[in-house]
Amino acid sequence: MHTDRSEILTLVATGRMSPREAERLLAVGRDEEETVMRMALGLAFVGLVLPYVQNAISGIGHALIPLLPAIERVLLAIGRMA
């Protein structure tokens, strides 16, 4: 983006681009850089958190296994009431 910015400013200095057009192009560049940065930070966060989420889900699954017979009885009782 630095070289793009320099080129845009050169075009303004030589009169081949208006300052208003340059301002628009530079604003778009900032938006793109910000979007890329947000995506990178989001992916880094997911990469750091995902193993913990996976472990938590696995732990919940292991904790529910002994409860499955009781859950089944409750669901059958609810089904008979309906």
C-alpha positions in Angstrom: 0.0 0.0 0.0 2.9 2.4 0.6 4.0 2.3 -3.0 0.3 2.8 -4.1 0.1 5.8 -1.8 3.3 7.3 -3.3 2.0 6.7 -6.8 -1.3 8.4 -6.0 0.4 11.4 -4.4 2.7 11.6 -7.5 -0.4 11.6 -9.8 -1.9 14.5 -7.7 1.4 16.4 -7.8 1.7 16.1 -11.6 -2.0 17.1 -12.0 -3.0 13.8 -13.5 -5.4 13.2 -10.6 -7.5 15.5 -8.5 -7.0 15.6 -4.8 -10.6 14.5 -4.3 -10.0 11.3 -6.4 -6.8 10.7 -4.5 -8.7 11.0 -1.2 -11.2 8.4 -2.3 -8.5 6.0 -3.4 -6.6 6.4 -0.2 -9.7 5.9 1.9 -10.5 2.6 0.0 -6.9 1.5 0.7 -7.3 2.1 4.4 -10.6 0.2 4.5 -9.0 -2.8 2.7 -6.0 -2.8 5.1 -8.3 -2.6 8.1 -10.4 -5.5 6.7 -7.3 -7.7 6.2 -6.1 -6.9 9.7 -9.4 -7.8 11.2 -9.5 -11.0 9.3 -6.0 -11.9 10.4 -6.8 -11.1 14.0 -10.0 -13.2 13.9 -8.2 -16.2 12.4 -5.5 -15.9 15.0 -8.1 -15.8 17.8 -9.9 -18.8 16.4 -6.6 -20.7 16.1 -5.8 -19.9 19.7 -9.2 -20.7 21.1 -10.3 -23.6 19.0 -8.3 -26.3 20.9 -9.9 -25.2 24.2 -13.4 -25.2 22.7 -12.7 -28.7 21.3 -11.5 -29.9 24.7 -14.6 -28.4 26.4 -17.0 -30.0 23.9 -15.2 -33.3 24.3 -15.4 -33.0 28.1 -19.1 -32.3 28.0 -19.6 -35.3 25.8 -17.8 -37.5 28.2 -19.7 -36.1 31.2 -23.1 -36.8 29.4 -22.3 -40.5 28.6 -23.1 -41.7 32.2 -26.3 -39.6 32.1 -27.7 -41.1 28.8 -29.9 -43.7 30.5 -31.5 -41.1 32.7 -31.9 -38.7 29.7 -33.5 -41.5 27.7 -36.0 -42.3 30.6 -37.0 -38.6 30.8 -37.5 -38.3 27.0 -39.6 -41.5 27.0 -41.7 -40.1 29.9 -42.2 -36.8 28.0 -43.2 -38.7 24.9 -45.8 -40.7 26.7 -47.3 -37.5 28.1 -47.7 -35.9 24.7 
